[in-house]
Every structure is written in C-alpha cells, then in structure tokens.
Amino acid sequence: MREVFFEKGIKHTAHGLNFYLSYFDDIAKVLPRDEFCFIVGGWIRDRMIGEPVGYHIDVDLLLTCDPAKVAKDFAELIGGTYFEFEKRGFFIKRPTVATVILRLDPYKYRFDFAQIKGRDVEKALVQDLLSRDFTANAMAVSLDDVLSIGSKQTIIYDPSHGVEDLERGLLRPVSLKNLEEDPVRILRGFRLAVEKKLDLSEDFYDFVKKKGSIIKKAPAERITLELFKILRNNHSGRVIRDLYEHGLLEMIFPEIEKLRQVKDQGEHHVYPLDEHTLKVVESIDKVIDERERYLDVELLKNFGSMHVHGEFSDVELLKLAALFHDIAKPHTFEVKNGKVTFYNHDKLGSDIVKDIGKRLKWGIEATNFVSKLVQYHLRPFYLKEAMKKGQLTDKGKAKFWRECESFAPHLFLHAIADSIGSGDSDEELDFLLKTLNELERYRKEKYKKIPTKPLLNGREIMDILCLPPGPLIGEIKKALEEAQLDGIVKTKGDAVEFIKNFISQVQN
C-alpha cells in the first residue's frame, strides 16, 4: 500500500498515486460544463493497493447531472455499447445506472454512471459513499483531480475509513444495514475477499450466519451478474466453496442441497458428491489457465470469444457447467447388483440446468450452452473406455465431432477437471488425455474431409427410389449419413448407389 497522509475529517491527501485512465479524458469531453464527476469504488480501491489493471476494467462514476446523457455520448465517442439497468434493492438510492461496455480483446471495459443529487455536492457525495457496501469500496476522487496529472496531491474522500481498513488487510461493511438493504453485497463480499486477498470482518460473518437467507430476495438479474463476476475470477472455485460452506450457494440454487445426500459415488470416485463437485469447480480454474498444456492451440482459437451479458464469455459458462455437471445424480441414484449407478443423470441434469437458467435469467444462448455441456459431459469418458478396449472406431469419433464440435474444447477441459476432481490416478488421467489427442488427430486428418451435410436430401431420395414421404425416408437418410461418416460414401454417385442397395436389402 502506498503512502497516504491523513488530514482532519473525511479527506486524505494521497501522494504518488495515479488514478488515471485514458478514457477519463473522453468522459471529460462529454461532461457538461459546471457539472461534477467522481470516480468511486473498485477503481480507487485497486489503485490504492497497487493492483495491476488487468484485462477486465470496471469503473464506477458518480455525476451531478443526468448519467444517461453522458453515458450515451461517451459510448458514441469511444465506440462502446450503451444500456441502462435498474439497480433494485430494498432501499437503493441510485435506482438507474447507465452502463457503457467496450471490448478491445483481450480487454473488456465496463463504465457504470449514476447520479448524486443535492445543492451541497460534497455532502451528497459523502452520503452516497456511506450508503455503499464495504469501506474499501466507499472512497472517491474527483475526475478533475485525476486529469490534473501535474498536481502533487489528489484528494480522496473516505468517510468510512477504507484506507485504514485496506492497510489492515480488512474487508469491512460500511454498515450491516447497507448489506441488508442490498443482499447481493453479501456475494460481493465473498468474491472481493478472495480477489483482493482481504480478510472479511467478524461482523460480516455474524451477519451472514444470522441473515444470509435474505439473498433469496435479491433480483435474479443481479445475482447472475455477481455470480458471473465470481466465475470470471481465476480463483472462482475458492469463492464457490466459501459460499457453499456458509450455506449461501443452496439458497441461490436450492438444487445444490441434494448433493449433500450422496456420500458414496461408487468405485470411480473417492469423494462424496458435494466435495467432488467443489473439487471439479476448483480444478477447472487451473485447467482453463493451463489449457494450452492440454489442448492444441488451433482447437482453442475460439475459446472465450462468446459474448454473454456484454462483459462475460463461454469461459464463465464452462465453470457453470462444472458446478452443475452432476446436479441430477441425487435424482438418479440406485444400487444395482451391489454397484452404485446414476443412469441418465447427464440428460436429466441438462433439463435441470435449463430450469435454473430460466429462473436466474442467464439468457437462452447461455442456458442452452451450459445445458449441452452437462448433457454431453460423459461422452469423453465413454470414448476413453472404448479406446481402452480397442473399440474406438472412426464412426464413433465422427459422431462425437458431428454432435459436439462447437463446444468440444469445453468438453475436453471439463473432462480433465472432472477426472482430477474425481481423484483419478495419473494413469487414468494420462489415458484420458491420449483419448482427447486421438479425437483431435482424427478431426484434423479425416473428419474435415468428410462431407458434413447429407449428399442427398429427402426429396432427392424419394425421386430416385420412387418412394412416397414417410418414416422409411428418414431411415434411409440416417443410414446415408452414417455411411458418409464411416467413409463408405464420399460422392453423390456413391450416395445414389448406397440408397439403391439399402432399399433393395430392406425389400428383400
């Protein structure tokens, strides 16, 4: 922490701090004359502790004028995307937030503009800061000060002693009342403690123990936003474990509670179901970080390129799939012939995820993506077992790529984390990696050469064979597709010959 000199009252004078960001010049250009703008929250906190800016840049700003007008003009100036959302809580004093998102890969910027009102600007600012979540986030500096690069001092407004708490390595609520007024702040506390390596205060933990259930009252959209911010972190597994151990995870996702019931997962697992799930979520963080160690760079070229809720991607969705991949095991648990089974937990899990995504308002695209990962998460393991037995055919490999190509790297990374989180031996993990490598080799050398669409459509099949519409046409078309995948049929001429032989065998 850099040197901060305290003045009397709520202000501090900081020497040598640099809160500057080039986009602040653009904000100044669209800010009306005689209006004030303050940079608040996380940007100030992170510069105080000297944290690197990183690829995800979030900046909160308070204005004395209409935030929508400034944000729209700012978005137009920098080429960003503008939207508004209602920041709902029990007693939120800043109901409307105007947001600008800018993606300049690998950088993702988010600027949130809100308004403070009052003739006494300084008093209004202090009141706003005192209504915030944690003291570390309740500091502000004037945009004018930040842009005066030559000045020797920057005034920091700090009415709740956030500077002192940061020096102590403490994340402390401004007040417990503020947490109660906006329950999503509870989730934010667990996230920030891990992200910023801070210790949560005892009164925070006491509050969670007594009143943590109020998280159920928070709007679904805001829970999802905070959840995605948690999953964006490289140590999201630690946050998820903290939320689980304090009973908050199952308050957001009641489906999680049943994971505690399955203590024995059978011979392929050394952990109870809940611990296995947490270990997979923790493992996926590391596997994603080291992904080029496991998978070909070419296969990973589009990994992380999907846009979700403006500032997130398929990386966060992969972590969601890790959390929910076995969500249906408690519903499918059976003991048959002395063995524990969970038949069809992948398919049922996919349906459960769709319900959760709808309830938490993830969006159709994101929900379907997570659902598919859960539905197919066992496929790499089935193929591994087939390869062990010498039964992994080109047909099986082709079927995998036909059904899973768009999310194959995600399935592969999940399978690796699932294996680690199951306590598999090094030998088992190595064989899984060999299977994935074989699938990738087949894709490069053979699958790309296979026609991806049927060489004959249904109408052509009916015309060639002089058959009416009906189920038989569907059977012929499916058989033709499989013949293409097997490499038996390569041209349209081959296809015509194949369907003639097929119908002849059916008729005989």
Secondary structure, DSSP 8 states (H G I E B T S, - for coil): ---EEE-STTEEEESS-----THHHHHHHHS-TT--EEEETHHHHHHHTT----SEEEEEEEESS-HHHHHHHHHHHHT-EEEEEE---SS-S--EEEEEEEEETTEEEEEEEEE---SSHHHHHHHHHHTSSBGGG--EEEHHHHH-TT-S-EEEE-TT-HHHHHHTTEE-BS-HHHHHH-THHHHHHHHHHHHTT-EE-HHHHHHHHHHGGGGGGS-HHHHHHHHHHHHHSTTHHHHHHHHHHTT-HHHH-GGGGGGGG-----TT-SS-HHHHHHHHHHHHHHHHHTHHHHS-TTTTTTTT---BTTTB-HHHHHHHHHHHTTTTHHHH-EEETTEEE-TTHHHHHHHHHHHHHHHHT--HHHHHHHHHHHHTTTHHHHHHHHHHTT---HHHHHHHHHHHGGGHHHHHHHHHHHHHHTT--HHHHHHHHHHHHHHHHHHHHTGGGS-SS-SS-HHHHHHHHT--SSHHHHHHHHHHHHHHHHTS--SHHHHHHHHHHHHHHHH-
